[in-house]
Amino acid sequence: MTTVFSIVLPIFALIFLGYVCRKTNRLGESAASEINRMVVWLCLPALIFKVTATATWSEIWQPAFIFTFSVGCLMMFFTTLFWRLVQRRPLVEASIDGLSASYANTGYIGIPLCLLVFGHSGLEPALISSLIVVCVLFAIAVIFVEIGLQQETSIGSAVLTVLRALVKNPMVLSPILGAGWALTGLGLAKPVLHLLDMLAAATTPCALISLGLFLAEEQEGNQQGAWPLVIIKLIGQPLLTWYLAFKVFELPLMWAQAALLLSALPTGTGPFMLAEYYRHEAGVVSRSILLSTLCSMVTLCVCLYWLGV
């Protein structure tokens, strides 16, 4: 149990520091946004680019893991979407709620956690899960939101909107560029590696402090209905992923453990960005992020203890 706390506590301590700095006004109103921009545009892309540029195809292509994690995410998304539609909620709101119940915080918490638990090899499942969450799950949610907003359903228009958004996303571009560089076989020069290492080293503290700053912000709007989304995210998704990873596909131990931990992560900030952009469900989503982040301190400890890592 001491080992479990030594892994989890530093992560949540950094989130708490960001929270306290915002509540005491040590960091201003724009701090969360600006630090987040640095993480999204510099730190995480540098880390992801380095991993993909120096990795081999056999390390990244893990079809059983990809299927396991993807099914866990998508099942929670479509289950929540259908449930909200049965409750006669608009498609836009149901889609955003579905994203909140399935969008794991693989970037801000997943990458640091996997590094601490599994070492450098933990970056591979963390990277793959991040790409699934950002490129697949988020894109599907945007398509449903766009369809719900249009008077005349136009899937083509929604797809183009998604593609434009993904092309501009540095977390999507960086692994593509890294994989392209790896195919050249040229390797990375030492000055470039040092630059990437310095940026990558800032990923964990900056990302977690930024998350704490975000959680400290007062969010407007109706916040009722968040608890069911939190339960689906922290209990439903890990249970399904555990069954697929350990019982159905019997993944190699590290990959199975990583799949479970990554699926047990709290809701990331992606759904809030979507809710803010489309002006729907921002209050519910922000509440889901806060509650799931706090509750994940318990659920992640349980997972780590059960796995014995």
WOFENHU-V299862 format. One record per backbone hydrogen bond with DSSP energy under -1.0 kcal/mol. CO is the residue of the C=O (numbers start at 1). NH is the residue of the N-H. If there is no record, write none. Layout:
CO;NH
CO;NH
This chain:
1;5
2;6
3;7
4;8
5;9
8;12
9;13
10;14
11;15
12;16
13;17
14;18
15;19
16;20
17;21
18;22
19;23
20;24
21;26
21;27
22;25
28;31
30;34
31;35
32;36
33;37
34;38
35;39
36;40
37;41
38;42
38;43
39;44
42;46
43;47
44;48
45;49
46;50
47;51
48;52
49;53
50;54
56;60
57;61
60;62
62;66
63;67
64;68
65;69
66;70
67;71
68;72
69;73
70;74
71;75
72;76
73;77
74;78
75;79
76;80
77;81
78;82
79;83
80;84
81;85
82;86
83;87
84;89
85;88
90;94
91;95
92;96
93;97
94;98
95;99
96;100
97;101
99;102
99;103
102;104
103;268
104;106
105;109
105;110
106;111
109;113
110;114
111;115
112;116
113;117
114;118
115;119
119;122
120;123
121;124
122;126
123;127
124;128
125;129
126;130
127;131
128;132
129;133
130;134
131;135
132;136
132;137
133;138
136;140
137;141
138;142
139;143
140;144
141;145
142;146
143;147
144;148
145;149
146;150
154;158
155;159
156;160
157;161
158;162
159;163
160;164
161;165
162;166
163;167
164;168
166;169
169;172
169;173
170;174
172;176
173;177
174;178
175;179
176;180
177;181
178;182
179;183
189;193
190;194
191;195
192;196
193;197
194;198
195;199
196;200
197;201
200;203
202;206
203;207
204;208
205;209
206;210
207;211
208;212
209;213
210;214
211;215
212;216
214;217
226;230
227;231
228;232
229;233
230;234
231;235
231;236
232;237
235;239
236;240
237;241
238;242
239;243
240;244
241;245
242;246
243;247
243;248
244;249
245;251
252;256
253;257
254;258
255;259
256;260
257;261
258;262
259;263
260;264
266;105
269;273
270;274
271;275
272;276
273;277
274;278
275;280
281;285
282;286
283;287
284;288
285;289
286;290
287;291
288;292
289;293
290;294
291;295
292;296
294;297
295;298
295;299
296;300
298;302
299;303
300;304
301;305
302;306
303;307
304;308
304;309
